[in-house]
Amino acid sequence: MAMDLRQVVAAILTMSMFVMLGNMIKKDHIDPFLVNVPVPLSIHHDMFKGSRNSLVQLFSSNGPWKKYDEAMTPCWRKLPINNERKPTKSYIFFSLSNGPEYHASQIASAIMIAKHLGAALVLPDIKGVKVSQKRMFGEIYDQKKFVTSLDGIVQVVKDHHTDLKVREKVMVVSIPKRVTREFIGANIEPILRKRKQVRLASQNSSLTMTGGKEIDDYLNPYGCLTMFESLQLQREIQELVDSMVRALRFLSWKSSSGRFIAVDLKVDEFIKPSCQKNDTISTQYCYGAKEIGQFLKKIGFGRDTTVYLTQTGWHESLQPLREHFPNTFTKDAIMPIDLKARYLDSGNFEYEKFIDFYLCLQSDVFVASSVNMFYTNVAGMRIASGKTQILIPTRKSSTSAMDYLSPYILNRSHLAYSCLCKI
């Protein structure tokens, strides 16, 4: 049967398209964002819906990249939670401060206290270092997600002014890093009974999350809830972080199949007096750019490996690291230009802390240049998502990356392991 002219033209165009596609693949002209790049699972509720298909198959290329472990699922609801008193018209105030690595524990303490006393939790604001640096909760975190996650546990209110006198002075109580029922009964309950409101002030001392056994069984479920379910970035900031992760994966596509390393390295932290060497255990509390570069090279990462640093703005002291790994970037280099003025250049809030924290959750490897709360909380979230290649540099002579895995992973000593179970 004869073909008409339109069929002939269509056949020619179809063949031409397949030829062009083949040439593009050979020349690497396909945008890597359209390829099935191994992108990490969400670190929050969706993370717990992972399956064996969520595992990433890594190829042996340009470094000691480790396969992802299986994502874990919540199992803290099996822990005993006592039935508390009936709700009263009393309110717990508090603020989130010192960066996202402290927020989960601050919220957990507030929830414990409000639940124990039957009080309502007033939605916290978020403070920066400067007095003028303050944001409403919903400007940083997903407010609906937060309130929903606490449904049936404590009442969360935006405003208490309808029930109490606005001008009445709120008494402030400083709470320890580990709150107990005894502390609540002795120091907070009498004030709340009399004044109907109290403001909590957290002590931001270092907290090592080494196992749930160190935490009262009554309190533990709330710490698990806040760390792994309640806090999620609001949509615009999460989309910014995701776009920066895509940029890093694009930059590392040819060298390491889209994988990259995130290093928590800030110049101002490294020069602090508390950042010093400890010769007795062959471990440095803090590593600088030169030492990080030497470490990554020693354990086998190739020169063209992409490295992200949590430092804001380039500093000359970082140059030794870039000499080892030219593809080293700070957030300034990979953030969309039209968003820099809002998130970096305005100077009116510490958005960079949230960007760094949530970006470090998504890297294929995380390196902690110092052991601190940032490292501790990033480790917990990465354990949940199965991204357990968390490295701690030391002065060991070993060239195996496995010998530098975080003790949290090697010993399963992080609180996360008492909150989560294998799927």
C-alpha beads as a LAMMPS data file, in Angstrom:
LAMMPS data file: protein, C-alpha beads

423 atoms
422 bonds

1 atom types
1 bond types

-500.0 500.0 xlo xhi
-500.0 500.0 ylo yhi
-500.0 500.0 zlo zhi

Masses

1 110.0

Atoms # bond

1 1 1 0.000 0.000 0.000
2 1 1 1.449 3.363 -1.070
3 1 1 2.414 5.922 1.563
4 1 1 1.362 9.565 1.227
5 1 1 3.804 12.448 1.555
6 1 1 2.863 13.192 5.205
7 1 1 3.738 9.666 6.315
8 1 1 7.102 9.857 4.566
9 1 1 7.955 13.177 6.213
10 1 1 6.877 11.878 9.642
11 1 1 9.088 8.811 9.274
12 1 1 12.097 10.931 8.304
13 1 1 11.566 13.288 11.275
14 1 1 11.220 10.362 13.693
15 1 1 14.477 8.790 12.510
16 1 1 16.230 12.174 12.729
17 1 1 15.122 12.599 16.345
18 1 1 16.567 9.211 17.337
19 1 1 19.886 10.048 15.629
20 1 1 20.075 13.418 17.437
21 1 1 19.264 11.779 20.767
22 1 1 22.030 9.232 20.283
23 1 1 24.564 11.949 19.504
24 1 1 23.536 13.967 22.549
25 1 1 24.021 10.989 24.846
26 1 1 27.482 10.313 23.371
27 1 1 28.475 13.945 23.890
28 1 1 26.973 14.223 27.403
29 1 1 24.551 16.923 26.268
30 1 1 21.691 15.511 28.314
31 1 1 20.963 17.720 31.307
32 1 1 21.863 15.589 34.344
33 1 1 18.853 16.984 36.181
34 1 1 16.697 14.931 33.778
35 1 1 18.599 11.736 34.504
36 1 1 17.741 9.517 37.450
37 1 1 20.181 11.173 39.831
38 1 1 20.315 9.503 43.248
39 1 1 18.533 12.123 45.347
40 1 1 18.156 11.483 49.086
41 1 1 14.835 10.841 50.738
42 1 1 13.085 13.585 52.627
43 1 1 14.350 13.817 56.180
44 1 1 10.899 14.076 57.671
45 1 1 7.588 12.219 57.406
46 1 1 8.085 11.052 53.834
47 1 1 11.466 9.670 54.823
48 1 1 9.763 6.957 56.836
49 1 1 7.909 5.710 53.784
50 1 1 11.151 4.495 52.199
51 1 1 11.708 0.943 51.077
52 1 1 14.473 -1.210 49.725
53 1 1 14.007 0.626 46.435
54 1 1 15.192 3.770 48.233
55 1 1 18.704 2.395 48.486
56 1 1 21.234 3.957 46.166
57 1 1 23.519 1.688 44.187
58 1 1 26.904 3.368 44.125
59 1 1 29.551 2.706 41.516
60 1 1 33.251 2.478 42.238
61 1 1 34.396 5.845 40.971
62 1 1 36.754 8.444 42.275
63 1 1 36.591 7.760 45.979
64 1 1 35.490 5.575 48.889
65 1 1 31.789 6.283 48.465
66 1 1 29.591 4.121 50.686
67 1 1 26.205 2.683 49.794
68 1 1 23.270 4.132 51.691
69 1 1 21.887 2.046 54.516
70 1 1 18.177 1.327 54.667
71 1 1 16.018 4.217 55.792
72 1 1 14.555 3.653 59.252
73 1 1 11.010 3.921 60.533
74 1 1 9.676 5.468 63.787
75 1 1 9.212 3.073 66.665
76 1 1 9.258 5.466 69.615
77 1 1 5.466 5.288 69.979
78 1 1 5.996 1.885 71.588
79 1 1 7.668 3.632 74.526
80 1 1 5.407 4.261 77.533
81 1 1 3.665 7.646 77.639
82 1 1 1.683 8.389 80.784
83 1 1 -1.794 9.905 80.734
84 1 1 -1.456 13.439 82.067
85 1 1 -3.745 15.884 83.765
86 1 1 -6.700 17.616 82.166
87 1 1 -5.802 20.795 80.233
88 1 1 -5.905 24.067 82.153
89 1 1 -5.940 27.676 81.032
90 1 1 -2.214 28.084 81.515
91 1 1 0.523 28.738 78.987
92 1 1 4.141 27.832 78.340
93 1 1 6.221 30.413 76.444
94 1 1 9.651 29.802 74.928
95 1 1 11.876 30.882 72.055
96 1 1 14.066 28.878 69.702
97 1 1 17.667 30.087 69.607
98 1 1 21.283 29.308 68.724
99 1 1 20.537 27.606 65.411
100 1 1 18.555 24.575 64.184
101 1 1 20.867 22.097 65.911
102 1 1 19.419 23.237 69.256
103 1 1 15.791 23.627 68.277
104 1 1 14.670 20.001 68.574
105 1 1 15.874 19.698 72.177
106 1 1 14.396 23.090 73.103
107 1 1 11.006 22.082 71.733
108 1 1 11.189 18.635 73.364
109 1 1 11.734 20.184 76.783
110 1 1 8.819 22.583 76.295
111 1 1 6.513 19.765 75.194
112 1 1 7.480 17.630 78.185
113 1 1 6.704 20.459 80.582
114 1 1 3.424 21.460 78.912
115 1 1 2.242 17.854 78.751
116 1 1 3.099 17.147 82.371
117 1 1 1.300 20.264 83.631
118 1 1 -1.635 20.189 81.223
119 1 1 -0.675 23.615 79.836
120 1 1 -0.941 24.966 76.317
121 1 1 2.219 25.586 74.326
122 1 1 2.453 29.047 72.774
123 1 1 3.997 28.842 69.309
124 1 1 7.629 29.953 69.745
125 1 1 9.436 32.667 67.861
126 1 1 12.978 32.140 66.532
127 1 1 15.824 34.351 67.727
128 1 1 19.167 35.075 66.131
129 1 1 22.344 36.232 67.860
130 1 1 21.323 39.889 67.728
131 1 1 18.273 41.206 69.545
132 1 1 16.893 42.536 66.266
133 1 1 17.168 39.123 64.616
134 1 1 13.812 37.524 65.262
135 1 1 11.413 35.578 63.059
136 1 1 7.991 34.081 63.505
137 1 1 7.939 30.288 63.625
138 1 1 6.150 29.982 60.285
139 1 1 8.777 32.072 58.497
140 1 1 11.319 29.287 58.980
141 1 1 9.454 26.076 59.759
142 1 1 6.279 24.472 58.443
143 1 1 3.797 25.628 61.064
144 1 1 0.969 23.332 59.982
145 1 1 3.264 20.302 60.119
146 1 1 4.432 21.258 63.602
147 1 1 0.936 21.724 65.034
148 1 1 -0.367 18.542 63.384
149 1 1 2.503 16.456 64.761
150 1 1 1.578 17.501 68.308
151 1 1 -2.138 16.853 67.933
152 1 1 -3.333 14.838 70.915
153 1 1 -0.108 15.470 72.813
154 1 1 -0.261 19.143 73.717
155 1 1 -2.384 22.070 72.637
156 1 1 -0.482 24.600 70.521
157 1 1 -1.789 28.163 70.345
158 1 1 -0.630 31.190 68.391
159 1 1 -1.915 33.779 70.846
160 1 1 -2.952 33.664 74.515
161 1 1 -4.144 37.242 74.932
162 1 1 -7.820 36.357 75.055
163 1 1 -7.406 34.470 78.327
164 1 1 -4.740 36.411 80.226
165 1 1 -3.869 39.992 80.945
166 1 1 -1.368 41.104 78.344
167 1 1 0.523 43.403 80.693
168 1 1 1.089 40.787 83.370
169 1 1 4.799 40.092 83.658
170 1 1 5.816 36.570 82.648
171 1 1 8.287 34.912 84.995
172 1 1 11.309 33.286 83.347
173 1 1 12.626 29.897 84.485
174 1 1 15.987 28.600 83.308
175 1 1 15.721 24.886 82.550
176 1 1 18.557 22.321 82.400
177 1 1 19.466 20.390 79.271
178 1 1 17.727 17.308 80.659
179 1 1 14.361 18.110 82.216
180 1 1 12.939 15.749 84.842
181 1 1 9.517 15.478 86.441
182 1 1 11.077 16.414 89.750
183 1 1 12.447 19.656 88.282
184 1 1 9.074 20.485 86.741
185 1 1 7.241 19.886 90.009
186 1 1 9.659 21.939 92.112
187 1 1 10.469 24.869 89.809
188 1 1 7.698 25.365 87.253
189 1 1 4.426 23.988 88.584
190 1 1 4.124 26.445 91.529
191 1 1 4.637 29.423 89.213
192 1 1 2.182 28.157 86.629
193 1 1 -0.459 27.447 89.270
194 1 1 -0.227 31.027 90.544
195 1 1 0.442 33.070 87.407
196 1 1 -0.992 30.797 84.698
197 1 1 2.000 31.467 82.463
198 1 1 5.743 30.939 82.463
199 1 1 8.579 31.490 79.996
200 1 1 11.286 28.852 79.595
201 1 1 14.932 29.760 79.011
202 1 1 17.098 26.899 77.770
203 1 1 20.698 26.276 78.745
204 1 1 22.492 25.647 75.465
205 1 1 25.331 23.568 76.814
206 1 1 26.748 20.706 74.764
207 1 1 24.554 17.636 74.684
208 1 1 25.779 14.278 73.464
209 1 1 22.945 12.049 72.335
210 1 1 24.546 8.791 73.325
211 1 1 21.716 6.378 73.690
212 1 1 18.152 6.510 74.913
213 1 1 19.020 4.730 78.178
214 1 1 20.453 7.986 79.511
215 1 1 17.085 9.684 79.069
216 1 1 14.056 9.017 81.242
217 1 1 11.621 6.694 79.437
218 1 1 8.852 9.145 80.212
219 1 1 10.638 11.970 78.412
220 1 1 12.327 10.088 75.575
221 1 1 9.352 9.852 73.163
222 1 1 9.076 13.628 72.994
223 1 1 12.715 14.016 72.028
224 1 1 12.204 11.478 69.251
225 1 1 9.067 13.229 68.043
226 1 1 10.635 16.663 67.788
227 1 1 13.828 15.453 66.133
228 1 1 12.272 13.206 63.506
229 1 1 8.754 14.469 62.846
230 1 1 7.755 17.885 64.151
231 1 1 10.314 20.190 62.507
232 1 1 10.325 20.707 58.773
233 1 1 11.464 23.741 56.801
234 1 1 8.779 25.890 55.266
235 1 1 8.388 25.386 51.530
236 1 1 10.395 28.326 50.143
237 1 1 13.522 27.633 52.212
238 1 1 13.321 23.889 51.533
239 1 1 13.069 24.573 47.799
240 1 1 16.156 26.788 48.046
241 1 1 18.115 24.021 49.787
242 1 1 16.945 21.488 47.200
243 1 1 18.045 23.753 44.341
244 1 1 21.506 24.090 45.890
245 1 1 21.765 20.315 46.261
246 1 1 20.824 19.918 42.591
247 1 1 23.546 22.413 41.656
248 1 1 26.150 20.422 43.595
249 1 1 25.012 17.172 41.992
250 1 1 25.232 18.779 38.572
251 1 1 28.784 19.952 39.274
252 1 1 29.823 16.464 40.365
253 1 1 27.931 14.522 37.708
254 1 1 30.897 13.545 35.521
255 1 1 33.421 13.030 38.309
256 1 1 31.371 11.009 40.786
257 1 1 27.889 10.327 39.386
258 1 1 26.363 13.328 41.152
259 1 1 27.765 12.665 44.621
260 1 1 29.330 15.316 46.828
261 1 1 30.833 15.820 50.289
262 1 1 29.579 18.355 52.836
263 1 1 32.082 19.601 55.422
264 1 1 31.045 21.589 58.474
265 1 1 33.908 24.063 58.407
266 1 1 33.510 27.653 59.569
267 1 1 36.501 29.960 59.888
268 1 1 35.153 31.811 62.934
269 1 1 34.690 28.524 64.807
270 1 1 38.212 27.327 64.011
271 1 1 39.897 30.361 65.564
272 1 1 38.018 30.106 68.887
273 1 1 40.087 29.167 71.981
274 1 1 37.837 26.140 72.526
275 1 1 38.992 24.746 69.196
276 1 1 42.185 22.974 70.189
277 1 1 44.109 19.732 69.878
278 1 1 43.896 16.856 72.299
279 1 1 47.085 14.821 72.096
280 1 1 46.002 12.173 74.610
281 1 1 43.415 10.587 72.315
282 1 1 45.000 11.469 68.964
283 1 1 41.968 13.521 68.016
284 1 1 41.641 17.184 67.136
285 1 1 38.593 18.987 68.378
286 1 1 38.738 21.110 65.227
287 1 1 40.312 20.649 61.821
288 1 1 41.160 23.493 59.466
289 1 1 40.980 23.635 55.675
290 1 1 44.490 22.266 55.167
291 1 1 43.929 19.283 57.457
292 1 1 40.536 18.516 55.899
293 1 1 42.072 18.542 52.423
294 1 1 44.871 16.219 53.473
295 1 1 42.402 13.923 55.219
296 1 1 40.066 13.565 52.240
297 1 1 43.006 12.963 49.922
298 1 1 44.499 10.372 52.302
299 1 1 41.352 8.241 52.386
300 1 1 41.049 8.182 48.609
301 1 1 38.765 10.925 47.338
302 1 1 39.839 12.144 43.897
303 1 1 40.980 15.665 43.116
304 1 1 37.830 16.447 41.135
305 1 1 35.483 15.522 44.018
306 1 1 32.905 18.225 44.754
307 1 1 33.081 19.596 48.304
308 1 1 30.568 21.904 50.005
309 1 1 31.642 24.009 53.005
310 1 1 29.310 25.520 55.597
311 1 1 31.449 28.678 55.661
312 1 1 29.534 31.762 54.488
313 1 1 31.664 33.712 52.025
314 1 1 35.067 32.643 50.797
315 1 1 38.038 33.160 53.132
316 1 1 41.708 32.997 52.212
317 1 1 42.321 30.398 54.934
318 1 1 40.205 27.951 52.910
319 1 1 42.570 28.049 49.924
320 1 1 44.682 25.021 51.032
321 1 1 41.552 22.864 50.772
322 1 1 40.793 24.147 47.283
323 1 1 44.354 23.331 46.235
324 1 1 43.614 19.683 47.031
325 1 1 40.024 19.829 45.739
326 1 1 39.449 22.627 43.201
327 1 1 35.700 21.941 43.136
328 1 1 35.194 23.338 46.636
329 1 1 32.240 25.685 47.096
330 1 1 30.522 27.765 49.747
331 1 1 26.820 28.584 49.635
332 1 1 27.533 31.944 47.992
333 1 1 28.738 30.224 44.828
334 1 1 25.768 27.887 44.334
335 1 1 22.827 29.925 45.596
336 1 1 20.604 31.461 42.887
337 1 1 21.689 35.069 42.394
338 1 1 18.189 36.449 42.805
339 1 1 17.910 34.940 46.304
340 1 1 21.261 36.053 47.731
341 1 1 20.015 39.467 48.837
342 1 1 17.214 37.872 50.851
343 1 1 19.070 34.993 52.459
344 1 1 22.711 36.079 52.661
345 1 1 23.236 39.782 52.074
346 1 1 20.472 41.287 54.202
347 1 1 22.236 40.583 57.487
348 1 1 18.924 40.660 59.348
349 1 1 18.676 36.965 60.173
350 1 1 20.827 33.835 60.232
351 1 1 19.223 31.995 57.332
352 1 1 22.604 30.468 56.477
353 1 1 22.435 28.268 59.589
354 1 1 19.242 26.615 58.375
355 1 1 20.548 26.271 54.826
356 1 1 23.745 24.590 56.038
357 1 1 21.980 22.253 58.448
358 1 1 19.442 20.926 55.971
359 1 1 21.918 20.784 53.086
360 1 1 24.303 18.673 55.179
361 1 1 21.492 16.168 55.642
362 1 1 21.453 15.518 51.899
363 1 1 25.140 15.148 51.018
364 1 1 26.511 11.682 50.248
365 1 1 29.296 12.127 52.800
366 1 1 29.325 14.405 55.833
367 1 1 32.612 15.421 57.479
368 1 1 32.580 17.086 60.892
369 1 1 35.627 19.297 61.439
370 1 1 34.692 19.534 65.121
371 1 1 32.513 17.532 67.492
372 1 1 29.601 19.772 68.433
373 1 1 25.803 19.997 68.468
374 1 1 25.680 20.628 64.722
375 1 1 27.468 17.338 64.098
376 1 1 25.332 15.496 66.678
377 1 1 21.995 16.536 65.207
378 1 1 23.050 16.184 61.573
379 1 1 24.208 12.656 62.443
380 1 1 20.832 11.778 63.932
381 1 1 18.898 12.917 60.889
382 1 1 21.293 11.154 58.520
383 1 1 20.934 7.912 60.487
384 1 1 17.181 8.156 59.922
385 1 1 17.577 8.468 56.154
386 1 1 20.293 5.803 55.884
387 1 1 23.040 8.256 54.920
388 1 1 25.541 7.025 57.490
389 1 1 28.862 7.900 55.845
390 1 1 29.722 10.418 58.556
391 1 1 33.465 10.891 58.970
392 1 1 35.456 12.300 61.882
393 1 1 39.070 13.214 60.969
394 1 1 41.799 12.058 63.338
395 1 1 45.582 11.724 63.156
396 1 1 45.411 7.993 62.462
397 1 1 47.689 6.658 59.762
398 1 1 44.972 4.478 58.226
399 1 1 43.924 5.259 54.656
400 1 1 40.576 3.480 54.948
401 1 1 37.503 5.718 55.222
402 1 1 35.813 3.044 57.343
403 1 1 38.321 3.706 60.134
404 1 1 37.040 7.273 60.479
405 1 1 33.320 6.579 60.719
406 1 1 31.569 8.442 63.514
407 1 1 31.322 6.549 66.831
408 1 1 27.590 7.237 66.617
409 1 1 27.531 4.859 63.623
410 1 1 30.133 2.334 64.724
411 1 1 28.677 1.922 68.219
412 1 1 25.033 2.665 67.358
413 1 1 25.191 5.046 70.306
414 1 1 23.088 7.926 68.996
415 1 1 19.636 8.641 70.423
416 1 1 18.314 8.021 66.892
417 1 1 18.824 4.289 67.347
418 1 1 16.411 4.280 70.290
419 1 1 13.835 6.257 68.268
420 1 1 13.986 4.388 64.957
421 1 1 13.885 0.807 63.753
422 1 1 14.819 -0.884 60.489
423 1 1 12.012 -1.137 57.966

Bonds

1 1 1 2
2 1 2 3
3 1 3 4
4 1 4 5
5 1 5 6
6 1 6 7
7 1 7 8
8 1 8 9
9 1 9 10
10 1 10 11
11 1 11 12
12 1 12 13
13 1 13 14
14 1 14 15
15 1 15 16
16 1 16 17
17 1 17 18
18 1 18 19
19 1 19 20
20 1 20 21
21 1 21 22
22 1 22 23
23 1 23 24
24 1 24 25
25 1 25 26
26 1 26 27
27 1 27 28
28 1 28 29
29 1 29 30
30 1 30 31
31 1 31 32
32 1 32 33
33 1 33 34
34 1 34 35
35 1 35 36
36 1 36 37
37 1 37 38
38 1 38 39
39 1 39 40
40 1 40 41
41 1 41 42
42 1 42 43
43 1 43 44
44 1 44 45
45 1 45 46
46 1 46 47
47 1 47 48
48 1 48 49
49 1 49 50
50 1 50 51
51 1 51 52
52 1 52 53
53 1 53 54
54 1 54 55
55 1 55 56
56 1 56 57
57 1 57 58
58 1 58 59
59 1 59 60
60 1 60 61
61 1 61 62
62 1 62 63
63 1 63 64
64 1 64 65
65 1 65 66
66 1 66 67
67 1 67 68
68 1 68 69
69 1 69 70
70 1 70 71
71 1 71 72
72 1 72 73
73 1 73 74
74 1 74 75
75 1 75 76
76 1 76 77
77 1 77 78
78 1 78 79
79 1 79 80
80 1 80 81
81 1 81 82
82 1 82 83
83 1 83 84
84 1 84 85
85 1 85 86
86 1 86 87
87 1 87 88
88 1 88 89
89 1 89 90
90 1 90 91
91 1 91 92
92 1 92 93
93 1 93 94
94 1 94 95
95 1 95 96
96 1 96 97
97 1 97 98
98 1 98 99
99 1 99 100
100 1 100 101
101 1 101 102
102 1 102 103
103 1 103 104
104 1 104 105
105 1 105 106
106 1 106 107
107 1 107 108
108 1 108 109
109 1 109 110
110 1 110 111
111 1 111 112
112 1 112 113
113 1 113 114
114 1 114 115
115 1 115 116
116 1 116 117
117 1 117 118
118 1 118 119
119 1 119 120
120 1 120 121
121 1 121 122
122 1 122 123
123 1 123 124
124 1 124 125
125 1 125 126
126 1 126 127
127 1 127 128
128 1 128 129
129 1 129 130
130 1 130 131
131 1 131 132
132 1 132 133
133 1 133 134
134 1 134 135
135 1 135 136
136 1 136 137
137 1 137 138
138 1 138 139
139 1 139 140
140 1 140 141
141 1 141 142
142 1 142 143
143 1 143 144
144 1 144 145
145 1 145 146
146 1 146 147
147 1 147 148
148 1 148 149
149 1 149 150
150 1 150 151
151 1 151 152
152 1 152 153
153 1 153 154
154 1 154 155
155 1 155 156
156 1 156 157
157 1 157 158
158 1 158 159
159 1 159 160
160 1 160 161
161 1 161 162
162 1 162 163
163 1 163 164
164 1 164 165
165 1 165 166
166 1 166 167
167 1 167 168
168 1 168 169
169 1 169 170
170 1 170 171
171 1 171 172
172 1 172 173
173 1 173 174
174 1 174 175
175 1 175 176
176 1 176 177
177 1 177 178
178 1 178 179
179 1 179 180
180 1 180 181
181 1 181 182
182 1 182 183
183 1 183 184
184 1 184 185
185 1 185 186
186 1 186 187
187 1 187 188
188 1 188 189
189 1 189 190
190 1 190 191
191 1 191 192
192 1 192 193
193 1 193 194
194 1 194 195
195 1 195 196
196 1 196 197
197 1 197 198
198 1 198 199
199 1 199 200
200 1 200 201
201 1 201 202
202 1 202 203
203 1 203 204
204 1 204 205
205 1 205 206
206 1 206 207
207 1 207 208
208 1 208 209
209 1 209 210
210 1 210 211
211 1 211 212
212 1 212 213
213 1 213 214
214 1 214 215
215 1 215 216
216 1 216 217
217 1 217 218
218 1 218 219
219 1 219 220
220 1 220 221
221 1 221 222
222 1 222 223
223 1 223 224
224 1 224 225
225 1 225 226
226 1 226 227
227 1 227 228
228 1 228 229
229 1 229 230
230 1 230 231
231 1 231 232
232 1 232 233
233 1 233 234
234 1 234 235
235 1 235 236
236 1 236 237
237 1 237 238
238 1 238 239
239 1 239 240
240 1 240 241
241 1 241 242
242 1 242 243
243 1 243 244
244 1 244 245
245 1 245 246
246 1 246 247
247 1 247 248
248 1 248 249
249 1 249 250
250 1 250 251
251 1 251 252
252 1 252 253
253 1 253 254
254 1 254 255
255 1 255 256
256 1 256 257
257 1 257 258
258 1 258 259
259 1 259 260
260 1 260 261
261 1 261 262
262 1 262 263
263 1 263 264
264 1 264 265
265 1 265 266
266 1 266 267
267 1 267 268
268 1 268 269
269 1 269 270
270 1 270 271
271 1 271 272
272 1 272 273
273 1 273 274
274 1 274 275
275 1 275 276
276 1 276 277
277 1 277 278
278 1 278 279
279 1 279 280
280 1 280 281
281 1 281 282
282 1 282 283
283 1 283 284
284 1 284 285
285 1 285 286
286 1 286 287
287 1 287 288
288 1 288 289
289 1 289 290
290 1 290 291
291 1 291 292
292 1 292 293
293 1 293 294
294 1 294 295
295 1 295 296
296 1 296 297
297 1 297 298
298 1 298 299
299 1 299 300
300 1 300 301
301 1 301 302
302 1 302 303
303 1 303 304
304 1 304 305
305 1 305 306
306 1 306 307
307 1 307 308
308 1 308 309
309 1 309 310
310 1 310 311
311 1 311 312
312 1 312 313
313 1 313 314
314 1 314 315
315 1 315 316
316 1 316 317
317 1 317 318
318 1 318 319
319 1 319 320
320 1 320 321
321 1 321 322
322 1 322 323
323 1 323 324
324 1 324 325
325 1 325 326
326 1 326 327
327 1 327 328
328 1 328 329
329 1 329 330
330 1 330 331
331 1 331 332
332 1 332 333
333 1 333 334
334 1 334 335
335 1 335 336
336 1 336 337
337 1 337 338
338 1 338 339
339 1 339 340
340 1 340 341
341 1 341 342
342 1 342 343
343 1 343 344
344 1 344 345
345 1 345 346
346 1 346 347
347 1 347 348
348 1 348 349
349 1 349 350
350 1 350 351
351 1 351 352
352 1 352 353
353 1 353 354
354 1 354 355
355 1 355 356
356 1 356 357
357 1 357 358
358 1 358 359
359 1 359 360
360 1 360 361
361 1 361 362
362 1 362 363
363 1 363 364
364 1 364 365
365 1 365 366
366 1 366 367
367 1 367 368
368 1 368 369
369 1 369 370
370 1 370 371
371 1 371 372
372 1 372 373
373 1 373 374
374 1 374 375
375 1 375 376
376 1 376 377
377 1 377 378
378 1 378 379
379 1 379 380
380 1 380 381
381 1 381 382
382 1 382 383
383 1 383 384
384 1 384 385
385 1 385 386
386 1 386 387
387 1 387 388
388 1 388 389
389 1 389 390
390 1 390 391
391 1 391 392
392 1 392 393
393 1 393 394
394 1 394 395
395 1 395 396
396 1 396 397
397 1 397 398
398 1 398 399
399 1 399 400
400 1 400 401
401 1 401 402
402 1 402 403
403 1 403 404
404 1 404 405
405 1 405 406
406 1 406 407
407 1 407 408
408 1 408 409
409 1 409 410
410 1 410 411
411 1 411 412
412 1 412 413
413 1 413 414
414 1 414 415
415 1 415 416
416 1 416 417
417 1 417 418
418 1 418 419
419 1 419 420
420 1 420 421
421 1 421 422
422 1 422 423
